[in-house]
């Protein structure tokens, strides 16, 4: 089982993004059962040991009232993934914010904790994993004070991609060789968009848990 290191001081907020429309799943994927609990509950359970606070961003707050976490709706509605990121950083109480997707059943607390420490050590504005296919802005750590203004400018310019503002800040790109010690199979970034992907992920998770 994972053994995350708790943060050493009050500094890390974790925001779980649950704002997607789940078109391919046909229903809210955050609430789909995963090994006996809603998928978003699994994500939160895995991350709670390293968080000083956990918040959720969603425009359906009533759907997540059963969770022990406050839910925030978009401050600027209709701005997609970047609007959700802006809301997450705005609502967070602490100076460093991990933003993760709700549909990552293998979200890795050890990796996120390492990203947090890297942010502190390097003085970067964000630590974002980057694999061959591209960046992972929803398994990333952000410095709230410096990132928020640039996200706001991108939104005002109608640039809604989650990475639309990345060229304006100092990003530490976390490459595969640095990720492998924490996640040899790179499962952290695996998300579920279809029922079949959900089933496949459950089979992998069940095998991993049986080995522990």
Secondary structure, DSSP 8 states (H G I E B T S, - for coil): -------SSS-EEEEEE-----TTTSS-GGGSEETTEEHHHHHHHHHGGG-SEEEEE-S-GGGGTTSSSEEE--SSTT-HHHHHHHHHHHH-SSSEEEEEETT-TT--HHHHHHHHHHHHHH--SEEEEEETTEEEEEEEEEEHHHHHHHHHHHHHTT--STTTTGGGS-EEEE-HHHHHTT-TT-GGG----SHHHHHHHHHHHHHHHHH-
